[in-house]
Amino acid sequence: MKVDTILKTKGARVTVVPRHATLGAVAQRLAEERIGAVVVSNDGATVDGIVSERDIIRVLARDGATALDRPLGETMTRNVVACSRDDSVKQLMAVMTRHRVRHLPVLEDGQLVGIVSIGDLVKSRLDEVELETNVLRDAYIALH
């Protein structure tokens, strides 16, 4: 299965915040939207960075609550690992494991077109396995 299929199912909506937003505002947004990461972008199309729940916890553990008033530019991950619509779920599971990330922005010609999480990939893989199981069961029943 490809990323494009996941985006068609779940939608291509991405929560984007500007670089000047504070860490506290992002933490609030993550909680409100029940998501694990936001893309940092001043124009909504290019990816300047990404901030995840993990990033926020690391900064809070290191610097305390005063970190919540800082702009994202100081905290965000700048070297963002991204993917394309044509990448396979299996490829991306390996990428996420290797880079120890749980969210990948989806880019097309350098422009943000979606985001996938490890949860999206696992759900997709489970759906695929279930389909394979059903096909094999039906084939077995048809033969017997």
HELIX and SHEET records of a PDB file:
HELIX    1   1 VAL A    3  LYS A   10  1                                   8    
HELIX    2   2 LEU A   23  GLU A   33  1                                  11    
HELIX    3   3 GLU A   53  ASP A   63  1                                  11    
HELIX    4   4 ALA A   65  ASP A   69  5                                   5    
HELIX    5   5 LEU A   72  GLU A   74  5                                   3    
HELIX    6   6 VAL A   89  HIS A   99  1                                  11    
HELIX    7   7 ILE A  118  LEU A  143  1                                  26    
SHEET    1   A 3 VAL A  16  VAL A  17  0                                        
SHEET    2   A 3 ALA A  37  VAL A  40  1                                        
SHEET    3   A 3 GLY A  49  SER A  52 -1                                        
SHEET    1   B 2 HIS A 103  GLU A 108  0                                        
SHEET    2   B 2 GLN A 111  SER A 117 -1                                        
END                                                                             
